Amino acid sequence: MLQSFFVLPGQYEDLARDEVISISKSYDPKTKSSSESRLVILESKVSWKKIASRATFVRNSGNIVDTFDDISKIDPPIPKPLSFVCRTINLSSRKISTSLEKQVGGVLSRRWGSKVSLSNPHLTVYLIITDSEQYLGCADTKIEPKLPIKVIKHPHELDLKLSRCIVNLSQLKEGKTICDPFCGTGTILLQAESMEIKSIGIDFDPLMCSITRKNLAANQFKSKVINSSYNEIRNIKGTIDAIVTDLPYGIASRSSVSPKKLVKDFVSIIPKRKKLVIVYKKGLDVEEMSKAKKYEIYRHKSLTRVIAVR
Ligand SMILES: C[S@@+](CC[C@H](N)C(=O)[O-])C[C@H]1O[C@@H](n2cnc3c(N)ncnc32)[C@H](O)[C@@H]1O
């Protein structure tokens, strides 16, 4: 099976790695993965382009076509491109010669008889160096996710990128349905629908519901928005595949119960079989989520967010 690679940024490494693996598992539950430093390698039926079009944090991606040691013997098992460029991605702890790209470019251009094009190549050959291996990766294009627009913002909104990442952690593919029972301005719904995942938003504040509807309409999206308390989940649980939400805290909670009690009550009504991805303020952890996989996102000295996946 083809291997694909994903180079991640230095920030949020665990989260970025698990996002890529989760996207692949939404389509191919038998996905195998390995990672080293900021490199994730997947063995999966899903194309790297599909994963890169959804992933939030990927810097570079493509197929792994070979490994290399002796530069003069490099001969990747792929059709020769009309033109190409070599790019080094050094993820190792050692210094790599600045002439590596030129040397490999020379070998490949003699082997293939293809031109090197720095500005508009038909193929980019990545020389990915880690402490344990040197990979040759290839990509015929660079894929960037197409993000939805947001016309109305609000101070307590979750940022667009983190919202996309948590939708991806729910491991759903197109046509499945998520519910965000504290939808606020609808950021999570926007990201879900931009990936053709259906979504239902709930918020007890009519103003928030109207903001969400406007944000959805600006993208011609059709997610349903219900003006109600999160308890509405009990009535729609049969129609949803996962719950992805950013729990209220501080002024966003505007509720008579304490933030911790709200988290506890909320988690207790979610059926155990449903995938649950929640974001909450560090310190509001509840026992029901003790076995969940957790990631911490530091924002400022009084706000560290926890993303928990159960
Ligand atoms: C942290 S904000 C969500 C922000 C949202 N992710 C966004 O990007 O705009 C929490 C939202 O939960 C809503 N909320 C608070 N308590 C609620 C409850 N008991 N039932 C439903 N919604 C509630 C608030 O009105 C607020 O819009």
The ligand as a Tripos MOL2 file, in Angstrom:
@<TRIPOS>MOLECULE
LIG
   27    29     1     0     0
SMALL
NO_CHARGES

@<TRIPOS>ATOM
      1 C1        -17.5980   29.1310   24.6720 C.3       1 LIG1
      2 S1        -19.0600   29.6340   23.8640 S.3       1 LIG1
      3 C2        -18.9930   28.7520   22.3650 C.3       1 LIG1
      4 C3        -18.2280   29.4910   21.3610 C.3       1 LIG1
      5 C4        -18.2960   28.8440   20.0150 C.3       1 LIG1
      6 N1        -17.4770   27.6480   19.9230 N.3       1 LIG1
      7 C5        -17.8620   29.8400   18.9430 C.2       1 LIG1
      8 O1        -16.8330   29.6160   18.2740 O.co2     1 LIG1
      9 O2        -18.5010   30.8890   18.8220 O.co2     1 LIG1
     10 C6        -20.3030   28.8130   24.7350 C.3       1 LIG1
     11 C7        -21.7210   29.0340   24.2480 C.3       1 LIG1
     12 O3        -22.5700   28.2160   25.0600 O.3       1 LIG1
     13 C8        -23.8030   28.8560   25.2260 C.3       1 LIG1
     14 N2        -24.4090   28.2610   26.4310 N.ar      1 LIG1
     15 C9        -24.0550   28.4580   27.7190 C.ar      1 LIG1
     16 N3        -24.8010   27.6930   28.5330 N.ar      1 LIG1
     17 C10       -25.6340   26.9740   27.7270 C.ar      1 LIG1
     18 C11       -26.6170   25.9850   27.9700 C.ar      1 LIG1
     19 N4        -26.9230   25.6090   29.1980 N.pl3     1 LIG1
     20 N5        -27.2460   25.4280   26.8980 N.ar      1 LIG1
     21 C12       -26.9460   25.8360   25.6380 C.ar      1 LIG1
     22 N6        -26.0570   26.7830   25.3570 N.ar      1 LIG1
     23 C13       -25.3840   27.3350   26.3890 C.ar      1 LIG1
     24 C14       -23.4660   30.3320   25.3370 C.3       1 LIG1
     25 O4        -24.5630   31.1250   24.9310 O.3       1 LIG1
     26 C15       -22.2560   30.4480   24.3840 C.3       1 LIG1
     27 O5        -22.6810   30.9120   23.1270 O.3       1 LIG1
@<TRIPOS>BOND
     1     1     2 1
     2     2     3 1
     3     2    10 1
     4     3     4 1
     5     4     5 1
     6     5     6 1
     7     5     7 1
     8     7     8 2
     9     7     9 1
    10    10    11 1
    11    11    12 1
    12    11    26 1
    13    12    13 1
    14    13    14 1
    15    13    24 1
    16    14    15 ar
    17    14    23 ar
    18    15    16 ar
    19    16    17 ar
    20    17    18 ar
    21    17    23 ar
    22    18    19 1
    23    18    20 ar
    24    20    21 ar
    25    21    22 ar
    26    22    23 ar
    27    24    25 1
    28    24    26 1
    29    26    27 1
@<TRIPOS>SUBSTRUCTURE
     1 LIG1         1 GROUP 0 **** ****
